[in-house]
């Protein structure tokens, strides 16, 4: 392995060591508004993303696009279900 590959591997291993596993029981059991979903996912999945200038890595636009493509369940009365939040977590970690 060359030096660059070693650095990348070390960076990945460091990120994995910082990762906090999220148990399904820890996902909020109440429906969340968009800003709450974005905040929750950004906090829980921060290890996977570089943040932009606003400190956000996951945006409402990203989530809206998954809804438009019918990849996740649409919100009901502007609130996202626990199942939708779980689906987003899987999508953003993939």
Buried (B, 14 or more C-beta within 10 A) or exposed (E): EEEEEEEEEEEEEEEEEEEEEBEEEEBEEEBBEBEBBBBBBBEBBBEEEEEEEEEBBBBEEBBEEBBEEEEBBEBEEEBBBBEBBBBBBEBBEE
